[in-house]
Amino acid sequence: MPQIGLVSAVNLRVQGNSAYLWSSRSSLGTESQDGRLQRNLLCFGSSDSMGHKLRIRTPSATTRRLTKDFNPLKVVCIDYPRPELDNTVNYLEAALLSSSFRTSSRPTKPLEIVIAGAGLGGLSTAKYLADAGHKPILLEARDVLGGKVAAWKDDDGDWYETGLHIFFGAYPNMQNLFGELGINDRLQWKEHSMIFAMPNKPGEFSRFDFPEALPAPLNGILAILKNNEMLTWPEKVKFAIGLLPAMLGGQSYVEAQDGLSVKDWMRKQGVPDRVTDEVFIAMSKALNFINPDELSMQCILIALNRFLQEKHGSKMAFLDGNPPERLCMPIVEHIESKGGQVRLNSRIKKIELNEDGSVKCFILNNGSTIKGDAFVFATPVDIFKLLLPEDWKEIPYFQKLEKLVGVPVINVHIWFDRKLKNTSDNLLFSRSPLLSVYADMSVTCKEYYNPNQSMLELVFAPAEEWINRSDSEIIDATMKELAKLFPDEISADQSKAKILKYHVVKTPRSVYKTVPGCELCRPLQRSPIEGFYLAGDYTKQKYLASMEGAVLSGKLCAQAIVQDYELLLGRSQKKLAEASVV
């Protein structure tokens, strides 16, 4: 049956010579009276749409006959239509929370809320506070938006990112945010498959294909059952039996497994070690950049619950360009349109306290002070702990944060001198000892598209032993692993594909390390200090340490502030009265 897809890149050849034509308007030419395409075939460059809809016979290629002067059109990348997410329970729940800010009674006096950190947690907090009629003042220490989704442009005009960011169907608050900003078309949805490299068969891959016709969880069950390359039937049966308590016990059971690592839980449930080695090493490194013997089983169960209980939960999308411009800037524009402020290069040096222990102001590195009616810290937990006031360190709420420590991660970008063939228009699980997931961004991402050369973006994890090593050592180790994934195209000595350039982005403390026993240490967004709040994916929310978790934490933080409006307004008015008396 033909499928409808959106073409992201097409390879056009004219009389044996490659011709790549770019236009500000997307066009695949006009059809003549005899039904053939005319010679003005174009592939899109900077159009607002994601391309023309084409009826194709396979998800990877089409061989439609062109005029005599053209070879068949080869589709390199297909962006699938946005899945039907809007009627899921989780999406509607997220939409209801979003609408509560817009429909809440307008404040008689808008609060000025000072927020530290313009990652997704801080941006989300500011966005929803602005929706509720308040005036957020968002401070970012660096000169770039996004926090853990930050990106930079090099001297050649190419972008390199903090991480390889994937947007799942099971991210309801993130999906709502895209819709609220009117940028749904910036997500490039991919085929509903999970693709794993086969270490014992260099250059080969094993797929879990989720059938479109079946609802959840049947589509996921069939995807697992149809894959006979990674797990045997007895292993599948033992794994399914092991998961039964999680499926029957629900959220309370999932939370109770926080004390066990993935490996320990699997053994306790009688699941063979090979299941962990074949599947969950890759999942563990993708979810938290660590191996199954360290990762809390709660993390895996949350992911399985989200991805398998929704039909499109595990369906993936790539952003169509760099996150600061394509995602963060629309949020900033929304905040500013409602009277909020976003200030870059505003690093906080100290949290100054009043005599009663509440926050008086934030002192910046340049010596200036920022006052407000309420204060939010939306930085990574490690940064907040460095600035934690002495007077707060004995409070249990803050003491618990000591166990939350960011995990090191490295993101690697390599530009090659040729187009690699042994890749896919999707996220790939490398199953390498050193690499987690990777993608050929020259295919998967519209802005990074290149018809002649590949740019691989790879997550190097676990990275604890590598974070202090030189970039050249990391690249050498990466190339050795890539030689196993691309045996016919890449060799460690570059005798095949040659490196044109590379960027290595090190994050010594990324998302918090989800080891057993961490769940009880995650703080609520409302702190015991009146007028002080936390946001960030490490704070308490039902999703993982992820982009979805960060956005939801910001919404919950904004909700707490809106609920505390009368209290905060009273505190502000009291301060004004005291100041006037003095």
VENRAKA-V397658 format. One record per backbone hydrogen bond with DSSP energy under -1.0 kcal/mol. NH is the residue of the N-H (numbers start at 1). CO is the residue of the C=O. E is the energy in kcal/mol with one decimal. If there is no record, write none. Layout:
nh=NH co=CO e=E
nh=NH co=CO e=E
This chain:
nh=3 co=56 e=-1.8
nh=5 co=54 e=-1.5
nh=6 co=79 e=-2.3
nh=7 co=52 e=-1.3
nh=8 co=77 e=-2.6
nh=11 co=74 e=-1.7
nh=14 co=17 e=-3.2
nh=15 co=69 e=-1.7
nh=17 co=14 e=-2.3
nh=19 co=12 e=-2.2
nh=32 co=36 e=-2.9
nh=35 co=32 e=-1.9
nh=38 co=30 e=-2.6
nh=42 co=27 e=-1.1
nh=43 co=21 e=-1.7
nh=45 co=23 e=-1.6
nh=54 co=5 e=-1.8
nh=56 co=3 e=-2.0
nh=70 co=67 e=-1.8
nh=73 co=64 e=-1.2
nh=76 co=9 e=-1.9
nh=77 co=9 e=-1.0
nh=79 co=6 e=-4.8
nh=80 co=189 e=-2.6
nh=85 co=83 e=-1.3
nh=88 co=85 e=-1.8
nh=92 co=88 e=-2.4
nh=93 co=89 e=-2.3
nh=94 co=90 e=-2.2
nh=95 co=91 e=-2.7
nh=96 co=92 e=-2.2
nh=97 co=93 e=-1.8
nh=98 co=94 e=-2.2
nh=99 co=95 e=-2.6
nh=100 co=96 e=-1.5
nh=101 co=98 e=-1.0
nh=103 co=99 e=-2.3
nh=113 co=135 e=-1.2
nh=114 co=374 e=-2.4
nh=115 co=137 e=-2.8
nh=116 co=376 e=-2.6
nh=117 co=139 e=-3.7
nh=123 co=119 e=-2.9
nh=124 co=120 e=-2.2
nh=125 co=121 e=-2.2
nh=126 co=122 e=-2.5
nh=127 co=123 e=-2.5
nh=128 co=124 e=-2.3
nh=129 co=125 e=-1.9
nh=130 co=126 e=-2.4
nh=131 co=127 e=-1.9
nh=132 co=128 e=-1.3
nh=133 co=130 e=-1.5
nh=134 co=129 e=-2.4
nh=135 co=111 e=-3.0
nh=137 co=113 e=-3.0
nh=138 co=341 e=-3.0
nh=139 co=115 e=-3.3
nh=140 co=343 e=-2.8
nh=146 co=118 e=-2.5
nh=149 co=146 e=-2.1
nh=150 co=147 e=-1.6
nh=152 co=160 e=-2.6
nh=154 co=158 e=-3.2
nh=157 co=154 e=-2.0
nh=160 co=152 e=-2.5
nh=162 co=150 e=-2.4
nh=167 co=317 e=-2.7
nh=169 co=315 e=-1.8
nh=170 co=313 e=-1.8
nh=171 co=168 e=-1.2
nh=175 co=171 e=-2.7
nh=176 co=172 e=-2.3
nh=177 co=173 e=-2.1
nh=178 co=174 e=-2.2
nh=179 co=175 e=-1.9
nh=180 co=176 e=-3.0
nh=181 co=177 e=-1.8
nh=183 co=178 e=-2.6
nh=186 co=183 e=-2.1
nh=187 co=184 e=-1.6
nh=188 co=318 e=-3.6
nh=190 co=316 e=-2.7
nh=193 co=191 e=-2.1
nh=194 co=208 e=-1.9
nh=196 co=206 e=-3.1
nh=197 co=429 e=-3.0
nh=198 co=204 e=-2.3
nh=201 co=198 e=-2.0
nh=204 co=201 e=-2.4
nh=206 co=196 e=-3.4
nh=208 co=194 e=-2.3
nh=210 co=192 e=-2.3
nh=219 co=215 e=-2.0
nh=221 co=217 e=-2.6
nh=222 co=218 e=-2.7
nh=223 co=219 e=-1.8
nh=224 co=220 e=-2.0
nh=225 co=221 e=-2.7
nh=226 co=222 e=-2.5
nh=236 co=232 e=-2.2
nh=237 co=233 e=-2.5
nh=238 co=234 e=-2.3
nh=239 co=235 e=-2.3
nh=240 co=236 e=-2.6
nh=241 co=237 e=-2.5
nh=242 co=238 e=-2.2
nh=243 co=239 e=-1.6
nh=247 co=243 e=-2.1
nh=248 co=244 e=-2.5
nh=249 co=245 e=-2.8
nh=250 co=246 e=-1.3
nh=254 co=250 e=-2.1
nh=255 co=251 e=-2.6
nh=256 co=252 e=-1.4
nh=257 co=254 e=-1.3
nh=258 co=255 e=-1.3
nh=260 co=257 e=-1.8
nh=262 co=295 e=-2.1
nh=263 co=292 e=-1.7
nh=265 co=261 e=-2.7
nh=266 co=262 e=-2.5
nh=267 co=263 e=-2.1
nh=268 co=264 e=-2.3
nh=269 co=265 e=-2.0
nh=270 co=267 e=-1.3
nh=271 co=266 e=-2.9
nh=275 co=272 e=-1.5
nh=277 co=273 e=-2.6
nh=278 co=274 e=-2.8
nh=279 co=275 e=-2.3
nh=280 co=275 e=-1.2
nh=281 co=276 e=-1.6
nh=283 co=279 e=-1.7
nh=284 co=280 e=-2.4
nh=285 co=281 e=-2.1
nh=286 co=282 e=-1.8
nh=287 co=283 e=-2.5
nh=288 co=284 e=-2.6
nh=289 co=285 e=-1.1
nh=294 co=291 e=-1.9
nh=295 co=291 e=-1.9
nh=296 co=514 e=-3.1
nh=297 co=260 e=-3.1
nh=299 co=296 e=-1.1
nh=301 co=297 e=-2.6
nh=302 co=298 e=-2.5
nh=303 co=299 e=-2.0
nh=304 co=300 e=-2.9
nh=305 co=301 e=-2.5
nh=306 co=302 e=-2.5
nh=307 co=303 e=-3.1
nh=308 co=304 e=-2.5
nh=309 co=305 e=-1.3
nh=313 co=310 e=-1.6
nh=315 co=312 e=-1.1
nh=317 co=167 e=-1.5
nh=318 co=188 e=-2.2
nh=320 co=186 e=-2.2
nh=326 co=322 e=-2.6
nh=327 co=323 e=-2.2
nh=328 co=323 e=-2.5
nh=329 co=324 e=-1.9
nh=332 co=328 e=-2.3
nh=333 co=329 e=-3.0
nh=334 co=330 e=-1.8
nh=335 co=331 e=-2.5
nh=336 co=332 e=-2.9
nh=337 co=333 e=-1.9
nh=339 co=336 e=-1.6
nh=340 co=335 e=-2.5
nh=341 co=136 e=-2.7
nh=343 co=138 e=-3.3
nh=345 co=142 e=-2.5
nh=346 co=140 e=-3.2
nh=349 co=363 e=-3.2
nh=350 co=363 e=-1.8
nh=352 co=361 e=-2.2
nh=354 co=358 e=-3.3
nh=357 co=354 e=-1.7
nh=360 co=352 e=-3.2
nh=361 co=352 e=-1.5
nh=362 co=370 e=-2.2
nh=363 co=350 e=-2.8
nh=364 co=368 e=-3.0
nh=365 co=347 e=-2.3
nh=367 co=364 e=-2.0
nh=370 co=362 e=-2.4
nh=373 co=112 e=-3.0
nh=374 co=112 e=-1.2
nh=375 co=531 e=-2.8
nh=376 co=114 e=-2.8
nh=377 co=533 e=-2.2
nh=378 co=116 e=-2.9
nh=384 co=380 e=-1.9
nh=385 co=381 e=-2.3
nh=386 co=382 e=-1.2
nh=387 co=383 e=-1.0
nh=392 co=389 e=-1.6
nh=393 co=390 e=-1.1
nh=395 co=392 e=-1.9
nh=398 co=395 e=-1.2
nh=399 co=395 e=-2.4
nh=400 co=396 e=-2.1
nh=401 co=398 e=-1.0
nh=402 co=399 e=-1.7
nh=403 co=400 e=-1.4
nh=404 co=401 e=-1.5
nh=407 co=511 e=-2.8
nh=409 co=507 e=-2.0
nh=410 co=460 e=-1.3
nh=411 co=505 e=-2.9
nh=412 co=458 e=-3.1
nh=413 co=503 e=-2.7
nh=414 co=456 e=-2.3
nh=415 co=501 e=-2.6
nh=416 co=454 e=-2.8
nh=417 co=498 e=-1.7
nh=423 co=421 e=-2.0
nh=426 co=424 e=-1.9
nh=428 co=438 e=-2.4
nh=429 co=195 e=-2.8
nh=430 co=436 e=-2.2
nh=436 co=459 e=-3.2
nh=438 co=428 e=-2.2
nh=439 co=457 e=-1.8
nh=441 co=439 e=-1.2
nh=441 co=455 e=-2.0
nh=443 co=440 e=-2.0
nh=444 co=440 e=-2.1
nh=445 co=441 e=-1.4
nh=447 co=320 e=-1.8
nh=449 co=446 e=-1.1
nh=450 co=442 e=-1.4
nh=454 co=418 e=-2.0
nh=456 co=414 e=-2.1
nh=457 co=439 e=-2.5
nh=458 co=412 e=-3.1
nh=459 co=437 e=-2.6
nh=460 co=410 e=-3.1
nh=461 co=434 e=-1.4
nh=466 co=463 e=-1.6
nh=467 co=463 e=-1.9
nh=469 co=466 e=-2.0
nh=474 co=470 e=-1.9
nh=475 co=471 e=-2.6
nh=476 co=472 e=-2.4
nh=477 co=473 e=-2.3
nh=478 co=474 e=-2.3
nh=479 co=475 e=-2.7
nh=480 co=476 e=-1.6
nh=481 co=477 e=-1.5
nh=482 co=478 e=-2.6
nh=483 co=479 e=-1.9
nh=485 co=481 e=-1.1
nh=486 co=482 e=-2.8
nh=489 co=486 e=-1.5
nh=490 co=486 e=-3.3
nh=494 co=491 e=-2.0
nh=497 co=489 e=-2.2
nh=500 co=415 e=-3.2
nh=501 co=415 e=-1.1
nh=503 co=413 e=-2.0
nh=505 co=411 e=-3.1
nh=507 co=409 e=-2.8
nh=510 co=407 e=-2.4
nh=513 co=405 e=-3.1
nh=515 co=513 e=-2.1
nh=517 co=258 e=-1.3
nh=518 co=515 e=-1.4
nh=521 co=518 e=-1.8
nh=522 co=519 e=-1.2
nh=527 co=532 e=-1.5
nh=532 co=529 e=-2.2
nh=533 co=375 e=-2.3
nh=534 co=525 e=-2.5
nh=535 co=377 e=-2.2
nh=539 co=536 e=-1.9
nh=540 co=523 e=-3.0
nh=546 co=544 e=-1.6
nh=550 co=546 e=-2.3
nh=551 co=547 e=-2.4
nh=552 co=548 e=-2.6
nh=553 co=549 e=-2.3
nh=554 co=550 e=-1.9
nh=555 co=551 e=-1.9
nh=556 co=552 e=-2.6
nh=557 co=553 e=-2.2
nh=558 co=554 e=-2.6
nh=559 co=555 e=-2.5
nh=560 co=556 e=-2.1
nh=561 co=557 e=-2.0
nh=562 co=558 e=-2.5
nh=563 co=559 e=-2.5
nh=564 co=560 e=-1.5
nh=565 co=562 e=-1.4
nh=568 co=564 e=-2.8
nh=569 co=565 e=-3.1
nh=570 co=566 e=-2.4
nh=571 co=567 e=-2.2
nh=572 co=568 e=-2.2
nh=573 co=569 e=-2.6
nh=574 co=570 e=-2.2
nh=575 co=571 e=-2.1
nh=576 co=572 e=-2.0
nh=577 co=573 e=-2.2
nh=578 co=574 e=-2.5
nh=579 co=575 e=-2.4
nh=580 co=576 e=-2.2
nh=581 co=577 e=-1.7
nh=582 co=578 e=-1.9
